[in-house]
C-alpha cells in the first residue's frame, strides 16, 4: 500500500508507541489520585506539558489537554464566545476553515453570535485588507487557520495577529496542519489560541492540546472535575498525553530535514503529473504552501472516481478533507478560491509523509495518469484535446 | 487488496459515517463499464442528456432502435463511481429490451442488479433511468417527426 493521505492521519511513530507503553501497562494510575501511584501519572502529564511548551516556545501553563483537534477548536471558539459574550457578539473567520471551525461558528450563529466569513483570493490566501474593514466594536474573536488542510496554502498569520492585537481582538489559529511542517513558535506567531493534534504528527488518535495564551478569557465546554484548571474536565488520557509530547518533540526535531525532503518529492509529483496528464490544475501552487500537500483538479473526471481508481491500485489519497468524504458538495475551500463547481468536483488531495519515498511518487504519477485517462474515455464532459 | 480491506467492513456497509463502500459488482462495472462510447449520428435513433442537480454528475446516452427494440446502446458519464457503475448497469439492462420494457426499468432495478449501493449514492441510479427516458422520448419525437414528412 502507498499511503498519501497524511493530512487525514499518520501512522504511529515507533518511538511514540514505546513512550506510551508504560502508561498503558504499569503506570495506569489516575493523575488526580492522592497516593504515589497517582503521582507517577501526574508527573508524566506535567512532564509532557513542559516538553510540549518547550517545543512550541510557550509556557507549560498555557498548554491544555483535550481529546482532538476538533475539540480544541470547539473549546477555543465556544470558550471565548461564552467568556466574552457579554462584551460582544461578533466573530470573524474565513470561508476556507476546517469544518471543526466552520460548523462550530454555525452553532454559535444559532446562539445569536454574528459571524463574518472572510473570502480568499484565487491562490487561496485570506486578504488581510478585508480583515481590518470587518472588525467592529462587537468583535471578540478572529479565527484564521495557519495552513489549509486541503491545499496546504499558508495564511499570513503574523500580519493578521498584528491587526487583531491593535484592535484588542483575540486570535485563534487552527495550527493542526502546521505543527511539524512549519516553524510554529506560538509566542512569536502572535496567536492567543492554537490547537495541536497528535495523530497528524505520528502520534495516537484521541489526544490533542490547545495553546491558550496567559490571560485569555475562556469558559469550559466540558464541565466536571477540576482537571486542566477546570477548563477541560475528565480524567486525563495519560498515555495519549505522553504520546503527544513525544510526537511533538519528534515533529519539531525532524521538521527542517523532513520538510526539505517532502518539498522535493511534492515538486517531483507535480512535475510528473503535469508532464503525463493534460488539463490538470495544481490548486494554490502560486501561494506559499506547507511542503507535503498537493491539491489537483483534472477536468472531465470526478475526484471520487479517481480516489477509487487509485485505491484499486493500492494507493490511498483523498478528494479533500477526510471529514467531508462522501459529501456531494464540491470542496468549500476550492469554491472559495473561485474554482467552478465542476472543476472542484474533479479534485484530489495528495499529502506526503515520513514513509513516502521517490518510488511511491513515481508509481502514483503512473497510476494517476492511467486512471484519469480511463475515466476521461468514459466521461461525457470533454475538455479541449489540445495538449497544454 | 480490496478484499483484504473489505473484510474489515463486514456487513457495516455505509450504515454510519461517510463510508464509501462499494461491493464487487459495482467496482467491476466501475472498472469495466459496459457500452461505453457514443453512437454515430447515422445510427442514433434517440439521444438523452441529463444532469444530476444534486451532485453535478452528467450522463449522455445514445440508442439505436429496430423493430421497437433497443438494438444498440452507448453512454458516457461524468461522475462518481456510483454514477459510472449505475450508468453501465442501466445500459446492460436496457440492451435488447423492447421500448416498453426499457421504459419500465426503475432505479431500484439498477441497484438490485448491482447487488446494492451505498445509501447516499442511491440518487446516482436515477441518472441512468432519466437519461434512458430522455433518449426514448427523443426517439419518439424523431419517429413522429419523420412520420409527418410526406
Boltz contact constraints between the chains, C-beta under 6 A:
constraints:
  - contact:
      token1: [A, 302]
      token2: [B, 79]
      max_distance: 6.0
  - contact:
      token1: [A, 302]
      token2: [B, 80]
      max_distance: 6.0
  - contact:
      token1: [A, 304]
      token2: [B, 80]
      max_distance: 6.0
  - contact:
      token1: [A, 305]
      token2: [B, 80]
      max_distance: 6.0
  - contact:
      token1: [A, 305]
      token2: [B, 81]
      max_distance: 6.0
  - contact:
      token1: [A, 308]
      token2: [B, 81]
      max_distance: 6.0
  - contact:
      token1: [A, 314]
      token2: [B, 1]
      max_distance: 6.0
  - contact:
      token1: [A, 325]
      token2: [B, 18]
      max_distance: 6.0
  - contact:
      token1: [A, 326]
      token2: [B, 18]
      max_distance: 6.0
  - contact:
      token1: [A, 326]
      token2: [B, 20]
      max_distance: 6.0
  - contact:
      token1: [A, 326]
      token2: [B, 120]
      max_distance: 6.0
  - contact:
      token1: [A, 328]
      token2: [B, 54]
      max_distance: 6.0
  - contact:
      token1: [A, 328]
      token2: [B, 55]
      max_distance: 6.0
  - contact:
      token1: [A, 341]
      token2: [B, 56]
      max_distance: 6.0
  - contact:
      token1: [A, 342]
      token2: [B, 56]
      max_distance: 6.0
  - contact:
      token1: [A, 345]
      token2: [B, 56]
      max_distance: 6.0
  - contact:
      token1: [A, 378]
      token2: [B, 33]
      max_distance: 6.0
  - contact:
      token1: [A, 378]
      token2: [B, 36]
      max_distance: 6.0
  - contact:
      token1: [A, 379]
      token2: [B, 78]
      max_distance: 6.0
  - contact:
      token1: [A, 380]
      token2: [B, 58]
      max_distance: 6.0
  - contact:
      token1: [A, 380]
      token2: [B, 59]
      max_distance: 6.0
  - contact:
      token1: [A, 380]
      token2: [B, 60]
      max_distance: 6.0
  - contact:
      token1: [A, 380]
      token2: [B, 76]
      max_distance: 6.0
  - contact:
      token1: [A, 380]
      token2: [B, 77]
      max_distance: 6.0
  - contact:
      token1: [A, 380]
      token2: [B, 78]
      max_distance: 6.0
  - contact:
      token1: [A, 381]
      token2: [B, 78]
      max_distance: 6.0
